[in-house]
Structure formats: C-alpha cells, structure tokens
Amino acid sequence: MSDDHSVDEERSGGIQVISRAAKILNALGKNPQGMSLGSIANEVQLPRSTVQRIVAALAEEGLVRSEGMAGVRLGPTLLRLVSTVHTDVIAIASPYLKQLSDDINETVALSRTSGTKIANIYNVVAERELRVSPRVGLNLPIYGTSAGRALLALKTDEEIHSLVGDTFEPATENTVRDIKSLLAKVARVRETGVSTETGETVEGISTMAVSLDTILGRYAVSVILPTARFSSKEAEMREALLNCKAALLSEIGK
C-alpha cells in the first residue's frame, strides 16, 4: 500500500509540474516581448520561487531563454517544434476537410495569403459529376475571393487599405472594384463569421469561406461549387463550415 501511495504521489506531482510549465509557456506565448519572473508569477498565480525553478528547467531544454533586461522568452527548441508543425498543417487539416467535403458533397480548399494574393495549398475535390477542381498553387486576388476576404477580416480597415490600395483590377463583371466596396463586404464577414462571393473570380462559380487564426498561422477553408447550386445549399454550407472551423480551432487554435 505504501509503495502504491508513493507512486500515486509521484504521478500527481509530475502532472502538477507539467500543468504549471504549460501555464508558464502559454503566458510567454502571449507576451513575445519577454516577461520578468515576477510578471510570470503574477500571470500564472504561482510563487516566484516556483516559477524560477520551472523556468530554469525549461531553459535547460531550450524551451525558454532568459535575456537579461528583456526577461524570459520562448526558446529556440520550442520555436523549432512550432515551425515543424507548421509544415504539417495540411496533414492536420486534411481529415477535417475530407469530412466537410463528404458532408456537403462539394469541393473544399485550404488556402493562405501571399501578399495581395490568396494561394490555394490543398483541395478535396467532390466525387460528383458536376464539380469544381481548383489547381493547387493557384494564386487569386485577395480582394475578390471569399477566402481572401475571410482573412482580410482579421485585419483592421487601415491594414487592408494599406495592403490593397484604392481600386482593383476586376476578374469578372462581378468583382469588387474599390476599397469602399471591399471594406463593406469585409465588415459583413466580421458580423457573420462567413465570407461569400458569387462569380467574382470565375463566372458561374461561387464560394463560401471561413478564416482560421491558429498557432500555425492564418488560413482559410472554402467550399467551391457551381453557382447554380449555391442558393439551395447556402444554409447547409454555412453550418458545416462553422462546425469544421470549430473542430480545427479546438486542435490548432491559439
């Protein structure tokens, strides 16, 4: 009995240390400019001596680093791990995107921004006769796509204006053409959490998208389909996209 009790105490103590270390790392992640030991202690509500002991252990593994007056920051080992995970975002997201495509029987795409463009990095093409099959690597204007506007909605209006300018080159007659119209559409995205476009990039094709603001960066998930099916499936797509977003953010959200 005494041996079992000792093992239980050791296990409980180990879990407590891990939990405290995680709180410290989370606090440092929110304060990339660096934190003093005292400010960390206040943030995680632990004694300064406890924080000092855990920080020292984390520093030995390169998970944090102390930079004198700059305080304690996340260390190179942890940042390398994050970088490695970043390259695997498709592997993490793909099961969720496959499920989304199966649920609504439409093509789904994962994309990210590249300057003033939106870059398509992964697709799940629907298994149906009339379907959309976008090319991986395709770069489209950020202002005229639902994915682009979903990601622009994470920025301020001033940041958007600085990025895209005042007027835009239209891809079709439906493409948004000026900053005022774009900001109005982005404001709607912020209100609803969902971005839509109809024939602004390719005539006859409509899309709906949500943004993902994750620990791995900012991405957008889009449903892409013929415009003829858009209205009848709009409510279904909206619900499925928001559910997909919630599931992904539960795994890689900030």
N, C-alpha and C positions, 0 to 999 in steps of 0.2 A: 504493500500500500504506500509506504513512504517513497519508494522508487517511482511509482506511478505519479504520486503527488509532485515529486521533484520534476519529472518530465513535463507535467502539465504547467507548472510554474515557469519552466524554461521556455516552453512553447508560447505561453501567454506573454512573457517578457519580450520574446522575439517579435511577435506580432505588433506589440506596442511600439517597439523601436522602428519597425518598418512604417507603421502609421505616422509616427512623428516625423520620420525622414521624408515621407511623401508630402506632408503638410509644409515642411520647410522648402522642398523643391517647388511645390506649387506657388508658394509665396514669392520665391525668387523668379519664377516664370512670369509672374505678374509685374515684377519690378526689375526689368532688364538693366536699368541704370545702376543696380547694386543696392545692397541693404547692409546696415550695420547689424551686429549681433543683437543689440538692444531692440532695434526695429523689427527684426525677425521674431524675437521673443514676444514682443507685443502683438505681432500679427497672428502668430500661431498659439498664443496664450500658453507658453511654456516658460519655465525658469531659464534665465540667461545661461546658467551653467550647463543645463541640459542641452540647450541649443548649441553652445560652444562645443560640447562633446560630440554631438551628432554631426555638426559641420566639419569638425576635424576628421571624422571617419569618412565622410563623403569626399572630402578634399583628397584623402589618401588614394581614393579610387578615381580621381579626376572628374567626379560628378559635380563638384563645385570648385571654385577657386576664390581665394582672398586676394584683393588688390589694394591693400593699404587703405588710403582715404576713400577709395571708391567702394569699399565694402566687399561683401560676398556676392558673387555672381554664379550663374550656371557654368559648369566646367566643360572642357573640350570633349570629354568622354561622352557625356550626355548629349551634347550638340551633335556629335558624330552619329550617335544612335538615332537621333531625330532625323538627321539627313538621310540615313539609310532607309528608315521607314518611309520618308518622303518619296523615294524612288519606287516604293511598292504600293503607292496609293491605288493604282489600278487593281492590283491583286486584292486589296482590302475592299474596294468598292464594287468589284465585278459581281459578286454573288447578289448584292442588293439590287444592282442594275438589271441583272438577269431576272430576278423576281419581279421587279417593276415591269419589265417588258412582257413577261408572261402574264401578269395580272391584267394588263390593259391591251395586250396583243398589238403593240406598236413599237416602233424603233425608239431606242433610248441612247443618248450620247452623254459622255463626260467631257467637259471642256475646261479650259483655263485661259486667262488673259495673256496676251503677248503684245505689250504696248497698246496700240489702238485697235488691235485685232483680238478676236476670240479664236482660240486654237482647239480643234477637235482632237482629243487624245485617245478616245476609246468609244466603241459602239457595240450595242447589242441590237442586231437587225431582226425585226419581227419576222416570224415564219408565216407569212401570208402572201397571197398573190399580188395585191396592190400595196406596195410598201416603199418606204424611203430608205436608201442605203448611202448615207453620207461618207465621204472619204476621210479616213484618219489622216491627220496632218493638215486638213483644210483650214485655212485662215479666212475669217469673215470680219467685216467691220463691227466693232463692238457696239456701236450705237443702233444698228439695225437688226440685231438678233435678240431673242428673248433671253438667251444665256448671258449675252453681254450686258443687257440692262439689269438682269438679276444681280450681276457682280458690281455694276456701277452703283446700284442702290446701297451698297456697303460703304460707298464713299460720300463725302459731302458734295453739295452742289458746286462749290468753288473748285474742288478737286476734279470734278467731272469736266467743268468748263475749261480748266487748265489743260486737261488731257486731250479733249476732242476739238476744242475751238468753237467757232460760231456757226458755221454752215458745213454740210456734209454732202459727199458725192452719193447720189441715190443709186441703188442696185436695181430697183423697180419703181414703178409709179407710186407704190405704197410706202416706200422707205421714208422714215423720218428725216427731215432735211435741215433742221436748225436747232440750236441749243435750247430755245424756249420750249419747243415741242418735245424734245428729248427729256428735259427736266420734268415736264408734266407727266410723261409716261413713267419715269423713274419714281416720282412721288407716289404714283398708283401702285407700283411694285412694293414700296415701303409699307403702304397701307394694307395690302392683301397678302404679302409674302410670296406672291406668284407673279411671274412675268410671262406675257404672251405677245406673239406677233403673227400676223397673217399676210403672207406674200410679200414681206419686206425684203427678203433676201432672194427667194426664188418664187416666182409666180406659181400658185397652185399648191404651195407647201406652207403649212402653219406649224408653229412650235409653242411649247409651254415649258417654262424652266423655273427652277429654284436655285438659290445660292447655297454653298456650303462653306462656312467660315470655320476652318478646322486647325488643329495643331500642325497639320501638314501643309497648310496654305489654303488659298481660296479657289474653289472650283464651282462649276455649275452642272446640274443634271437637267437634261432636256428630253422632252418627248417630241418626236418629229413625225408628222403624218400628213397625208393629203388633206387639203383644206375642206374638201367635201365631207370628211368625217369629223371635223373639229367640233362643230356646234353640238352634235349629238353626244360627244364623248367628253365635253369640257368639264362637267362636274366630276365625272369619274376620274379623269386625269388629275385634276386638282387635288382630290383626296389622296390618290395613290402617290403623287409626287410629294406631298407634305408628309405622308407616312414614311416614304423612303428617306426623306431628309431627316426626320426624327430618328430613324433607325441608324443612319450613318453617323449623325452627330453624337449619338449615345456611345459610339465606338471611337470616333476620332475628333469629337468636338473639343472646343477649348475648355 
